[in-house]
Amino acid sequence: MELHVCKDYDDLCEHLANWMVDCICKTLATKERFSIAFTGGNTAKRLYALLAGDAYKNKIDWSRANIFIGDERFVPYSDERSNARMIRETLLNHVAVNEAHIHFMQTENMSAETSAAEYEEVLQHYFNKGTNEPTFDVVLLGMGDDAHTLSLFPGHTDAINEKNKWCTYLWLEQQDMYRITITAPITNAAKYLAFIVSGSGKAVALNNVMHKPYDPEKYPSQIIKPVHGELNWFVDEAAMNG
C-alpha cells in the first residue's frame, strides 16, 4: 500500500490523473486494450473534469478503453443521482471512447436482483472467469465518511463478505433505495487500485481504516486488499489531518 498525501483537492486530482496516465500507458505497452472501473460520488467529479480537459484528454488513448463502474444507485439514468450519468457528463462525453465499450449497470425496467445478475454476466464474459488472470487494469475507489467504499456499507454483512459473486445488490435503508455493487473478490483481483479521499469530513473514517484493527463489517474500505496488484491512497491534507 502506498499513501500519497497531497496539499489540497486540486493537487490530489492532478497527482491521481498523472498516476492514471502512467498506469494506463504501461498497460497499453503490453496489451491491446485496458479496462477501468470508475467510482461515482462527488469527490471524483473534478478528477473526471480534469481528465476531460485539454491538459489530459489526449494523454490517454480512450479508444482502447473498456469502461466499467464500481457501483450504482438503482435509479433511472435521467436521475441526477445516477453515477453513470455523472461519469458520462463529466468525462466520457468529452473523450474518444467507443460507446460499445462502455459497460454500465442497467437500472431500468428490471429488478435490482436482475440488474446485479446481468452485470455479473458482463464481467464474467469480459474477464473469462476461472482463468485466474487479473481483472480490471485500473479501479478507482471513493470512501464515504462512514468508511464505506463501492456500495459496501457498514453493517451490510452479506455484501461485504460475499466470496463468490462478482456483483450483488442491497437495500440501503438510509437512502431508501437499492444499490448495485461489484464485490471484494473481483476488486481485489485488479492490477492498479486507487482510493481518492478529500476533505476534513473524511478524516475520522480515514484514520479508522488506516489504524483500527481489521473489521471490514465496521470499516468496509479495509476489505480492499489486492491479491497481486498495488493499492494507492490519494488523500489531501484535510482528510489526513482533519
Secondary structure, 3 states (H helix, E strand, C coil): CEEEEECCHHHHHHHHHHHHHHHHHHHHCCCCCEEEEECCCCCCHHHHHHHHCCCCCCCCCHHHEEEEECEEECCCCCCCCCHHHHHHHHCHHHCCCCHHHECCCCCCCCCHHHHHHHHHHHHHHHHCCCCCCCCCCEEEEECCCCCCECCECCCCHHHHCCCCCCEEEEEEHHHCEEEEEECHHHHHCCCEEEEEECCHHHHHHHHHHHHCCCCCCCCHHHHCCCCCCEEEEEEEHHHHHC
